[in-house]
Amino acid sequence: MYKPSLLFAASEVYPFAKSGGLADVAHSLPRALACEYEVSVVMPLYRFVDREKYAIAALGEAFEIEMGGVEYPVELFGCEYEGLRHIFIYSPLLSEKDFLYGTPEKGYEDNAIRFGIFNYAIVSLLKRRQYAIAHLNDWQSALVPLLLKDEETISTKILYTIHNLAYQGTFEKSALAELGLDEGCFTMEEIEFYAMLSFMKAGIAYADMITTVSPTYAKEILTLEFGCGLDGFLRHHRNKLTGIINGINAEHFSPEHDSALVTPYSDLSGKALNKKAYLREVGLTGAKKPLFVFVGRFTSQKGLDILIESLPKMASTECNIALLGEGEEKYHAALKEIVSKYPNVYLEFGYDERHSHRMYAAADFLLMPSLFEPCGLNQMIAMAYGAMPVVHRVGGLADTVFEYTDFEPLANRGYGVVFTKASAHSFTKAFEQAQTLYKNKRHYNRIIKHNMRCDFSWQESAKAYLSLYAQLLK
């Protein structure tokens, strides 16, 4: 059966490279789309990607990209992974870094050029292979529609997904010349952003369709509060904007088949065994006390200021708290100080995928006090593993977690503790609600069992993307 070709471009793809949810989406969504499309996934070949482990080999294709009078060498690599073709872009300036985008404190000074190379290389792929659709993700691939606007030989349709509007790829105007872009596009209606150059504006301006990762976030980014300075621009382009909730990989995040767990499980007795094992692993005591976990980046967006302000009061109650993440040093230092005072709080700085799975399996509650959350995957993973989310009602959290006090066993509607104001007071009140609910084990367990049966996979979301692709090809 004939399938149209799809190029799915992202700056990170699990398991090759990951800093956040984009990598999980770029791993799972292409697999869900492969039922109707011949999918290729393209990403940079960073030097820390394990070429041997994933049998990544040179494709025998090399070329040069010219930007701003400078030539940059590019070589293509590839592999088959989980039934999908993956293409890797290698160029020394793009690839030979210790981190994806920079240290936790600051992005690399040459990121405009690095990801300019990535965008030009994607355009070269589109010229060589004539894909029906290119699905671009976040600022790191957002220049592609601008570079294609005058390419009459390329008929590829472009869908551009905004995963997080707060990271827009903004650079000094001087990058315009370095990227080989025409001064004529440096206007408020195109890619100029408060005298800076914005990669993301290029994607919004020139893509055929735009999506973002939840229906609520699609509405929020049109407002001054959540628009990050682009709300007016997005309102101008709202006719091509759609919000589609992300899913999770139901095979990768399955407590019943998870090799990272001490005991894979499908019921609460198996979950209890994982909780006891995890508490022993990290040196916490009291399996009967509720275990609250936080898994994520230590950044303002994730509500770290609220979390840190609330933790001493929370830790003074009968509970255990475990925190896993990496990010800004100021948050790490503040958390370390709290841990030194409260033996029932455990902190691990850094990110370990297998450790995070054991945390979900052990947890009774997941803490997500995010100031904004385009979609969020953690809350869906937590519910699949039988941990109840405690969330701020924003973005994708509002679309996926419903207030436990309104519990009805409705199909595929997950429930948790929801608070509506981004403050330590509201968060602490939600924490207290969670503790009260936990004491009513019969009701708590009923909700948890319901959440574990919910389908948070990509099945429905993929249908929505396939519908948009069909519209594009018409």
C-alpha angles and dihedrals in degrees: 000000000000116000125189114238122252128192111202111196125194136153091229133028127180127268095018098053132351138176099153149335095317089072091054092048092048089052099046109030097058089054091053090049094050091085089078105016138055095237130203120180118209128195139149117279100234115195092245093059108112102240094178096049093052097035092240109178137177114269093209093247121120131161142153129252119212116211124167093343094309124109120219121193118231130190126187123225130179150181142177112245125177091343097308131106114240123195120197126202113215122190121148096234092047098040111033100081133111094228136035098244106353142297119316087262102046143010121242115274092231098049092116091060094038094055092034085065089050091052095047089048090053089052089051089053091051090052093048100045108022101223118198093223135016114201108200126193132209128326096309092075099024097106092068096087090050092049090050099047094095097033101109093178093063117077096176114138116226128221114182123197123202109207097174123007092198091073105060105156097244120178141168117285089248088074088071092075093039089055093048093241124153118252087228093075092055095097135116089252092055129024106331113111116182091323090314131102115250122201090192093056088057090056093047094045100046108027117104091227135010128207134181128197105260136020093239093050089050087060095040095055090060089065131082092239096058103018097091090216093308098085094104092046091049092048087055089054097035093117090072096041123103131172116221120177117235122238134207130242101262092201097048093044100045117125089198093061103024112131091193091070127088088226121012108220147185099189139048095259089062090046090054090057090053091050093054091047093049094049089053091047094056099032100251122139136210115058091193092061117088114261115218118192136190119200118179151064119327095233137122091253091062091056097254093152090054092045094050093047091050101041100083092055092043093047090052089069131076100282146091124239127197124187128194125178150091134234140094117026093223090064093045091052092049092048092048090055091052092048090053089060101040120052091193092066120083123192131190117182113207131040127276116174095203092047090053090054091053089050093054090047092051100039127101092190136019117213116219111164092162117168086214131357120189091200115322123208098200094077092054093046090049093052091048088054094046099258117130116230121232102202146171108239100245136117116334091356088067090050097049109030120059126192111275091219087068093050117161121156093247116163114266096355110125122204135211145139110297129193125187108203123067097230138113089241093056092043092051090049089053089049090053090049089053091052091050091049091049090059089058090067095173094058093037092052092048091056093044092052090050092050091051090057094052119109109235094163126125093257099105095033091052089054089056092051092046089053091054091047089053090052090050093052092050 
